[in-house]
Amino acid sequence: MERVPTVSGTTNLLDILDRVLDKGLVVAGDIRISLANVELLTIRIRLLVCSVDKAEQIGLNWWKHDPNLTTPLQPTPSRSLPGPVPGSTRPAPRGRRAPARRR
C-alpha cells in the first residue's frame, strides 16, 4: 500500500506572498551555450524578490535615484501660453538666434 503525504495546517497564497516579501527570495542561475568547448554565450540571471522595506534594510535603494522612476517637482507656471501679459507694454521674450555662418 502506497502512502500519500499529507499537509498539516492550511497556507494560502497570501501567506506565502507575505512570507516571501518579508524574508526575501533570491533566484540565481547561469545559462551557458558552448560549441566544441568554445563558450559562445553566457547569461547570468540574478533575481531578488522582496518588499521595499527589506530591500532598504539590505542596502538596495536604486529606485530613489533613478531619473526614470522619480521626477523632481517643478513649480507650476503662472501662465500656460507664452506671450505678453495683458496690459503690459513689454514685448514677449524671444528665443536666441543661431550665429550666422561665414562663407
PAMAR-295632 format. One record per residue: x, y, z of N, C-alpha, C, CB in turn; residue number from 1. Coordinates in pm, 1 decimal. Glycine has a CB too. Layout:
BEGIN
+----------+----------+----------+----------+----------+----------+----------+----------+----------+----------+----------+----------+-----+
:   n.east :  n.north :     n.up :  ca.east : ca.north :    ca.up :   c.east :  c.north :     c.up :  cb.east : cb.north :    cb.up : num :
+----------+----------+----------+----------+----------+----------+----------+----------+----------+----------+----------+----------+-----+
:        X :        Y :        Z :        X :        Y :        Z :        X :        Y :        Z :        X :        Y :        Z : NUM :
...
+----------+----------+----------+----------+----------+----------+----------+----------+----------+----------+----------+----------+-----+
This chain:
BEGIN
+----------+----------+----------+----------+----------+----------+----------+----------+----------+----------+----------+----------+-----+
:   n.east :  n.north :     n.up :  ca.east : ca.north :    ca.up :   c.east :  c.north :     c.up :  cb.east : cb.north :    cb.up : num :
+----------+----------+----------+----------+----------+----------+----------+----------+----------+----------+----------+----------+-----+
:     83.5 :   -116.8 :      0.0 :      0.0 :      0.0 :      0.0 :     88.7 :    124.0 :      0.0 :    -95.4 :     -0.7 :    120.7 :   1 :
:     57.3 :    220.4 :    -86.8 :    136.1 :    342.1 :   -100.7 :     81.3 :    451.1 :     -9.0 :    136.7 :    389.9 :   -247.1 :   2 :
:    173.2 :    518.9 :     59.3 :    131.6 :    627.4 :    148.3 :    136.2 :    759.6 :     72.4 :    222.2 :    633.5 :    274.7 :   3 :
:     35.4 :    839.5 :     91.5 :     27.0 :    970.8 :     29.5 :     59.1 :   1073.5 :    137.4 :   -114.8 :    996.2 :    -34.4 :   4 :
:    159.6 :   1161.2 :    111.7 :    192.1 :   1261.2 :    213.7 :     77.6 :   1361.1 :    229.8 :    322.4 :   1335.0 :    177.3 :   5 :
:     55.3 :   1399.6 :    352.2 :    -49.0 :   1497.1 :    380.5 :     14.6 :   1622.9 :    438.6 :   -154.9 :   1438.7 :    477.8 :   6 :
:    -55.0 :   1732.1 :    421.7 :     -8.3 :   1860.5 :    471.9 :    -90.0 :   1896.1 :    594.2 :    -18.8 :   1971.4 :    363.4 :   7 :
:    -21.4 :   1927.8 :    702.4 :    -94.1 :   1968.7 :    822.0 :   -102.4 :   2120.8 :    824.4 :    -25.4 :   1914.4 :    951.0 :   8 :
:   -219.9 :   2172.4 :    850.1 :   -240.1 :   2316.5 :    851.3 :   -276.6 :   2367.1 :    713.3 :   -115.7 :   2387.6 :    902.0 :   9 :
:   -316.3 :   2490.4 :    708.6 :   -352.4 :   2548.8 :    579.6 :   -267.0 :   2672.6 :    555.5 :   -504.0 :   2584.3 :    574.4 :  10 :
:   -223.0 :   2686.2 :    432.5 :   -146.1 :   2801.9 :    390.2 :   -203.8 :   2849.3 :    258.2 :      6.1 :   2768.5 :    377.3 :  11 :
:   -240.8 :   2975.2 :    253.9 :   -294.9 :   3025.2 :    128.0 :   -189.9 :   3110.9 :     58.0 :   -424.9 :   3106.4 :    151.9 :  12 :
:   -220.9 :   3154.1 :    -60.1 :   -127.5 :   3230.3 :   -142.6 :    -85.8 :   3360.9 :    -75.3 :   -189.6 :   3259.7 :   -278.2 :  13 :
:   -177.8 :   3424.2 :     -5.0 :   -146.7 :   3549.6 :     63.3 :    -40.7 :   3529.6 :    172.0 :   -273.7 :   3609.3 :    124.3 :  14 :
:    -49.6 :   3420.1 :    245.8 :     50.8 :   3390.8 :    348.7 :    188.0 :   3366.2 :    286.8 :      8.4 :   3268.9 :    431.6 :  15 :
:    190.9 :   3294.4 :    176.4 :    317.8 :   3265.3 :    109.4 :    379.4 :   3393.3 :     54.3 :    297.1 :   3162.8 :     -4.1 :  16 :
:    298.5 :   3476.8 :     -9.2 :    347.7 :   3603.1 :    -63.1 :    397.7 :   3694.9 :     47.5 :    238.4 :   3672.6 :   -143.1 :  17 :
:    326.6 :   3699.8 :    158.5 :    369.7 :   3781.6 :    271.9 :    503.9 :   3733.3 :    325.8 :    264.0 :   3778.9 :    383.2 :  18 :
:    521.8 :   3604.3 :    335.2 :    647.5 :   3548.6 :    384.6 :    763.3 :   3576.9 :    288.8 :    633.3 :   3398.2 :    406.2 :  19 :
:    738.7 :   3561.7 :    157.7 :    843.5 :   3587.4 :     58.1 :    884.2 :   3733.4 :     60.1 :    796.0 :   3548.0 :    -82.6 :  20 :
:    787.7 :   3825.6 :     64.3 :    820.2 :   3967.9 :     64.5 :    888.5 :   4009.4 :    193.3 :    694.9 :   4050.7 :     43.8 :  21 :
:    852.9 :   3946.5 :    305.0 :    913.2 :   3981.2 :    433.0 :   1056.8 :   3929.3 :    443.7 :    829.0 :   3925.7 :    547.2 :  22 :
:   1079.2 :   3807.0 :    403.0 :   1211.6 :   3745.5 :    414.9 :   1298.5 :   3769.4 :    292.9 :   1197.7 :   3597.5 :    437.9 :  23 :
:   1237.4 :   3768.7 :    174.7 :   1312.9 :   3783.4 :     50.6 :   1333.9 :   3648.6 :    -14.7 :   1447.4 :   3851.2 :     76.4 :  24 :
:   1346.0 :   3651.4 :   -146.8 :   1367.4 :   3530.6 :   -224.4 :   1469.2 :   3564.0 :   -331.9 :   1233.8 :   3476.5 :   -286.2 :  25 :
:   1573.1 :   3483.2 :   -341.7 :   1676.6 :   3504.6 :   -441.8 :   1677.4 :   3386.6 :   -536.9 :   1815.8 :   3523.6 :   -376.0 :  26 :
:   1673.8 :   3418.2 :   -665.9 :   1685.2 :   3316.2 :   -770.2 :   1809.3 :   3351.2 :   -849.9 :   1556.1 :   3309.4 :   -862.5 :  27 :
:   1902.1 :   3259.0 :   -859.4 :   2027.0 :   3283.8 :   -931.4 :   2055.5 :   3165.3 :  -1022.2 :   2145.4 :   3307.8 :   -832.9 :  28 :
:   2107.4 :   3196.6 :  -1139.7 :   2140.7 :   3088.6 :  -1231.1 :   2223.9 :   3138.9 :  -1347.1 :   2014.9 :   3021.9 :  -1282.3 :  29 :
:   2292.8 :   3048.3 :  -1411.1 :   2374.1 :   3079.7 :  -1527.7 :   2332.2 :   2989.1 :  -1642.5 :   2525.4 :   3063.8 :  -1496.6 :  30 :
:   2324.9 :   3047.6 :  -1760.8 :   2297.6 :   2970.9 :  -1881.6 :   2419.1 :   2989.2 :  -1972.0 :   2163.1 :   3017.5 :  -1952.7 :  31 :
:   2481.7 :   2878.9 :  -2009.9 :   2599.1 :   2885.7 :  -2096.8 :   2574.9 :   2802.2 :  -2221.0 :   2726.2 :   2837.5 :  -2022.8 :  32 :
:   2605.1 :   2861.4 :  -2334.1 :   2593.6 :   2790.0 :  -2460.8 :   2733.7 :   2777.1 :  -2518.2 :   2496.9 :   2863.8 :  -2561.0 :  33 :
:   2775.7 :   2653.2 :  -2538.9 :   2910.0 :   2625.8 :  -2589.2 :   2901.4 :   2534.2 :  -2709.7 :   2998.5 :   2562.9 :  -2479.5 :  34 :
:   3001.7 :   2547.2 :  -2793.5 :   3012.9 :   2460.5 :  -2910.7 :   3158.3 :   2417.3 :  -2920.5 :   2965.2 :   2533.3 :  -3042.5 :  35 :
:   3182.9 :   2288.0 :  -2911.4 :   3318.2 :   2231.6 :  -2917.5 :   3409.3 :   2296.4 :  -2813.0 :   3377.9 :   2250.2 :  -3058.6 :  36 :
:   3360.6 :   2302.9 :  -2691.0 :   3433.2 :   2360.5 :  -2577.1 :   3469.5 :   2507.6 :  -2596.2 :   3558.9 :   2281.5 :  -2552.2 :  37 :
:   3398.0 :   2577.8 :  -2683.3 :   3415.0 :   2722.2 :  -2700.5 :   3285.7 :   2787.3 :  -2653.3 :   3448.3 :   2760.7 :  -2850.9 :  38 :
:   3298.9 :   2867.4 :  -2550.2 :   3180.7 :   2932.6 :  -2494.4 :   3134.0 :   3043.5 :  -2588.6 :   3210.7 :   2989.8 :  -2353.3 :  39 :
:   3010.8 :   3032.8 :  -2635.5 :   2955.9 :   3130.1 :  -2728.7 :   2872.1 :   3236.0 :  -2658.2 :   2872.5 :   3060.2 :  -2833.3 :  40 :
:   2799.6 :   3196.4 :  -2554.3 :   2707.5 :   3287.8 :  -2489.2 :   2693.5 :   3249.6 :  -2343.2 :   2570.5 :   3287.4 :  -2559.1 :  41 :
:   2696.5 :   3349.5 :  -2257.0 :   2670.8 :   3327.8 :  -2114.2 :   2567.4 :   3429.1 :  -2068.4 :   2802.2 :   3339.8 :  -2029.7 :  42 :
:   2463.5 :   3380.5 :  -2005.2 :   2359.9 :   3467.0 :  -1949.1 :   2357.6 :   3441.5 :  -1798.9 :   2218.2 :   3440.0 :  -2015.0 :  43 :
:   2379.3 :   3547.3 :  -1721.9 :   2375.6 :   3536.2 :  -1575.9 :   2245.9 :   3598.5 :  -1527.2 :   2499.8 :   3605.5 :  -1509.6 :  44 :
:   2169.3 :   3522.7 :  -1453.8 :   2039.8 :   3567.5 :  -1404.3 :   2046.4 :   3580.3 :  -1252.8 :   1926.8 :   3470.0 :  -1446.7 :  45 :
:   2012.3 :   3698.3 :  -1204.4 :   2004.6 :   3723.0 :  -1060.9 :   1873.0 :   3794.3 :  -1034.9 :   2127.4 :   3807.4 :  -1009.2 :  46 :
:   1785.7 :   3735.2 :   -956.1 :   1654.3 :   3790.7 :   -930.1 :   1633.0 :   3796.3 :   -779.7 :   1543.4 :   3707.2 :   -999.2 :  47 :
:   1594.4 :   3912.4 :   -731.6 :   1563.1 :   3930.8 :   -590.2 :   1419.5 :   3976.3 :   -578.9 :   1659.3 :   4032.9 :   -523.1 :  48 :
:   1341.0 :   3902.2 :   -503.2 :   1201.7 :   3938.1 :   -479.4 :   1187.3 :   3963.0 :   -330.9 :   1102.7 :   3826.4 :   -528.9 :  49 :
:   1154.5 :   4088.2 :   -296.9 :   1134.2 :   4122.5 :   -156.5 :   1055.9 :   4253.0 :   -149.7 :   1270.4 :   4134.8 :    -80.7 :  50 :
:   1019.0 :   4292.5 :    -29.8 :    947.7 :   4418.2 :    -10.6 :   1046.0 :   4534.4 :    -15.2 :    870.4 :   4417.8 :    123.0 :  51 :
:    994.5 :   4654.3 :    -31.2 :   1078.6 :   4773.0 :    -34.4 :   1150.1 :   4790.5 :     99.1 :    994.9 :   4897.7 :    -67.5 :  52 :
:   1081.0 :   4764.3 :    207.9 :   1143.0 :   4776.7 :    340.8 :   1260.5 :   4681.4 :    355.9 :   1039.9 :   4749.7 :    451.0 :  53 :
:   1243.6 :   4558.1 :    311.6 :   1351.8 :   4458.8 :    320.8 :   1468.1 :   4498.7 :    230.7 :   1300.4 :   4317.8 :    282.3 :  54 :
:   1438.4 :   4550.5 :    110.3 :   1544.3 :   4592.7 :     19.4 :   1625.3 :   4706.9 :     81.0 :   1485.0 :   4636.0 :   -116.1 :  55 :
:   1559.5 :   4801.9 :    145.2 :   1632.0 :   4911.8 :    210.8 :   1715.9 :   4860.4 :    327.2 :   1533.7 :   5019.2 :    260.6 :  56 :
:   1667.3 :   4758.2 :    397.4 :   1744.7 :   4700.0 :    507.7 :   1875.1 :   4639.0 :    459.0 :   1662.3 :   4594.1 :    580.1 :  57 :
:   1874.0 :   4579.1 :    340.7 :   1995.9 :   4515.6 :    290.7 :   2077.1 :   4608.4 :    201.6 :   1961.1 :   4389.8 :    214.4 :  58 :
:   2034.6 :   4735.7 :    192.0 :   2115.7 :   4835.4 :    123.1 :   2080.8 :   4860.7 :    -22.2 :   2254.8 :   4795.6 :    130.3 :  59 :
:   1966.8 :   4813.8 :    -67.1 :   1924.5 :   4840.0 :   -204.9 :   1824.8 :   4955.0 :   -205.1 :   1862.0 :   4712.6 :   -269.9 :  60 :
:   1857.5 :   5061.0 :   -277.2 :   1763.5 :   5172.7 :   -289.6 :   1784.7 :   5245.4 :   -421.4 :   1779.2 :   5270.6 :   -171.7 :  61 :
:   1813.3 :   5172.9 :   -527.4 :   1842.1 :   5232.7 :   -656.6 :   1723.4 :   5307.4 :   -713.8 :   1886.5 :   5127.3 :   -753.0 :  62 :
:   1602.2 :   5271.0 :   -677.3 :   1484.0 :   5335.8 :   -732.5 :   1468.3 :   5478.9 :   -681.6 :   1360.2 :   5255.2 :   -698.7 :  63 :
:   1533.5 :   5513.3 :   -570.7 :   1523.7 :   5650.0 :   -518.5 :   1600.0 :   5749.5 :   -605.4 :   1576.4 :   5655.6 :   -375.5 :  64 :
:   1701.4 :   5701.9 :   -676.2 :   1787.5 :   5790.4 :   -754.2 :   1774.1 :   5769.5 :   -904.2 :   1930.6 :   5770.7 :   -713.8 :  65 :
:   1683.2 :   5684.5 :   -947.6 :   1664.5 :   5658.1 :  -1090.4 :   1577.3 :   5768.3 :  -1150.6 :   1600.1 :   5517.4 :  -1113.5 :  66 :
:   1629.4 :   5844.9 :  -1248.7 :   1550.8 :   5954.9 :  -1304.0 :   1426.9 :   5908.1 :  -1380.3 :   1637.2 :   6037.8 :  -1395.0 :  67 :
:   1424.3 :   5783.7 :  -1423.3 :   1306.5 :   5732.1 :  -1493.0 :   1193.0 :   5697.7 :  -1397.2 :   1343.7 :   5609.5 :  -1573.9 :  68 :
:   1225.3 :   5677.2 :  -1270.8 :   1123.5 :   5641.2 :  -1173.2 :   1084.2 :   5756.7 :  -1082.6 :   1171.7 :   5526.9 :  -1090.0 :  69 :
:   1171.9 :   5853.8 :  -1068.5 :   1142.6 :   5969.3 :   -984.2 :   1155.5 :   6095.4 :  -1067.8 :   1237.2 :   5974.5 :   -860.9 :  70 :
:   1059.8 :   6183.0 :  -1055.5 :   1065.9 :   6309.6 :  -1126.7 :   1066.6 :   6421.8 :  -1024.6 :    947.2 :   6324.8 :  -1225.8 :  71 :
:   1155.4 :   6518.1 :  -1041.0 :   1157.5 :   6628.5 :   -945.7 :   1032.0 :   6714.1 :   -961.2 :   1284.0 :   6714.5 :   -964.8 :  72 :
:    988.1 :   6769.8 :   -851.1 :    872.0 :   6857.7 :   -855.5 :    911.1 :   6987.7 :   -921.9 :    815.6 :   6883.3 :   -714.1 :  73 :
:    832.3 :   7030.0 :  -1017.9 :    859.8 :   7154.6 :  -1087.8 :    755.2 :   7256.4 :  -1047.2 :    861.1 :   7134.1 :  -1241.8 :  74 :
:    796.0 :   7384.2 :  -1037.5 :    697.9 :   7485.7 :   -998.6 :    590.1 :   7499.4 :  -1105.1 :    766.6 :   7621.4 :   -975.0 :  75 :
:    471.8 :   7529.5 :  -1059.7 :    360.0 :   7547.4 :  -1151.1 :    374.9 :   7682.2 :  -1221.9 :    224.1 :   7538.6 :  -1075.5 :  76 :
:    368.5 :   7683.5 :  -1355.3 :    382.6 :   7810.9 :  -1425.4 :    262.9 :   7900.5 :  -1397.9 :    398.4 :   7788.1 :  -1576.2 :  77 :
:    289.1 :   8031.7 :  -1396.7 :    182.0 :   8125.8 :  -1367.7 :     88.6 :   8141.3 :  -1486.3 :    239.2 :   8260.7 :  -1328.6 :  78 :
:    138.2 :   8111.5 :  -1605.2 :     54.1 :   8116.5 :  -1724.3 :     92.7 :   7999.9 :  -1814.6 :     68.9 :   8253.5 :  -1799.1 :  79 :
:     -0.3 :   7958.3 :  -1896.9 :     25.8 :   7838.9 :  -1976.3 :     79.5 :   7869.6 :  -2114.8 :    -99.0 :   7758.2 :  -1988.5 :  80 :
:     48.9 :   7986.7 :  -2172.4 :     93.6 :   8018.4 :  -2306.6 :    194.9 :   8132.4 :  -2303.0 :    -25.6 :   8054.9 :  -2395.8 :  81 :
:    302.3 :   8124.7 :  -2383.7 :    396.6 :   8235.8 :  -2386.9 :    334.6 :   8355.3 :  -2457.8 :    527.5 :   8194.2 :  -2456.3 :  82 :
:    375.8 :   8471.5 :  -2417.8 :    323.7 :   8591.9 :  -2481.2 :    317.0 :   8703.7 :  -2380.7 :    185.8 :   8566.8 :  -2542.3 :  83 :
:    279.4 :   8821.2 :  -2427.1 :    274.8 :   8934.5 :  -2335.5 :    161.1 :   8920.8 :  -2235.2 :    260.1 :   9064.4 :  -2413.1 :  84 :
:    185.5 :   8975.2 :  -2120.2 :     83.6 :   8978.5 :  -2016.5 :    -15.9 :   9087.2 :  -2054.3 :    146.0 :   9004.2 :  -1874.5 :  85 :
:   -145.1 :   9058.9 :  -2045.0 :   -242.7 :   9162.5 :  -2079.8 :   -219.0 :   9289.8 :  -1999.3 :   -385.3 :   9111.4 :  -2056.4 :  86 :
:   -217.0 :   9404.7 :  -2068.4 :   -193.8 :   9533.4 :  -2002.9 :    -47.5 :   9569.4 :  -1994.0 :   -252.7 :   9532.4 :  -1865.7 :  87 :
:     42.9 :   9482.0 :  -2040.9 :    186.1 :   9508.0 :  -2034.5 :    232.2 :   9570.9 :  -2165.4 :    264.8 :   9377.8 :  -2005.7 :  88 :
:    333.8 :   9658.5 :  -2157.5 :    386.7 :   9721.1 :  -2278.7 :    515.2 :   9653.3 :  -2325.1 :    412.0 :   9869.9 :  -2254.7 :  89 :
:    570.6 :   9559.9 :  -2245.6 :    692.6 :   9489.1 :  -2285.2 :    660.3 :   9382.0 :  -2386.2 :    762.4 :   9427.6 :  -2163.6 :  90 :
:    743.3 :   9365.6 :  -2488.0 :    719.3 :   9257.8 :  -2584.2 :    749.8 :   9122.2 :  -2521.4 :    804.8 :   9278.2 :  -2711.0 :  91 :
:    693.0 :   9017.7 :  -2578.8 :    717.5 :   8881.5 :  -2531.0 :    862.4 :   8844.4 :  -2558.3 :    621.1 :   8779.9 :  -2598.7 :  92 :
:    928.0 :   8768.3 :  -2468.5 :   1067.2 :   8728.3 :  -2491.3 :   1077.8 :   8634.7 :  -2610.3 :   1125.2 :   8661.0 :  -2366.5 :  93 :
:   1186.4 :   8648.1 :  -2683.5 :   1210.3 :   8562.4 :  -2799.7 :   1326.2 :   8468.6 :  -2769.3 :   1240.0 :   8647.1 :  -2927.0 :  94 :
:   1331.9 :   8358.6 :  -2844.6 :   1442.2 :   8264.4 :  -2829.9 :   1569.4 :   8320.0 :  -2891.5 :   1407.0 :   8130.2 :  -2894.0 :  95 :
:   1683.9 :   8263.7 :  -2856.0 :   1812.9 :   8307.6 :  -2910.7 :   1825.4 :   8263.5 :  -3054.1 :   1930.0 :   8252.6 :  -2828.0 :  96 :
:   1884.7 :   8348.4 :  -3133.2 :   1910.8 :   8313.4 :  -3272.1 :   2044.4 :   8240.3 :  -3281.9 :   1910.6 :   8439.8 :  -3361.8 :  97 :
:   2051.5 :   8150.5 :  -3378.3 :   2177.7 :   8079.1 :  -3402.1 :   2275.1 :   8174.8 :  -3469.6 :   2155.2 :   7950.6 :  -3490.1 :  98 :
:   2404.3 :   8165.8 :  -3438.7 :   2502.3 :   8255.5 :  -3502.3 :   2506.2 :   8232.5 :  -3653.1 :   2643.3 :   8234.2 :  -3441.7 :  99 :
:   2528.4 :   8341.5 :  -3727.7 :   2533.3 :   8331.8 :  -3872.7 :   2660.0 :   8261.7 :  -3917.7 :   2524.3 :   8469.9 :  -3935.8 : 100 :
:   2650.7 :   8182.2 :  -4024.7 :   2765.1 :   8109.9 :  -4076.5 :   2842.6 :   8199.2 :  -4172.0 :   2721.0 :   7980.4 :  -4146.5 : 101 :
:   2971.7 :   8187.6 :  -4166.1 :   3057.0 :   8261.0 :  -4259.6 :   3078.6 :   8179.3 :  -4384.0 :   3191.4 :   8296.9 :  -4195.6 : 102 :
:   3082.7 :   8249.5 :  -4498.9 :   3103.7 :   8177.6 :  -4625.9 :   3240.4 :   8200.7 :  -4677.8 :   3003.0 :   8219.1 :  -4730.1 : 103 :
+----------+----------+----------+----------+----------+----------+----------+----------+----------+----------+----------+----------+-----+
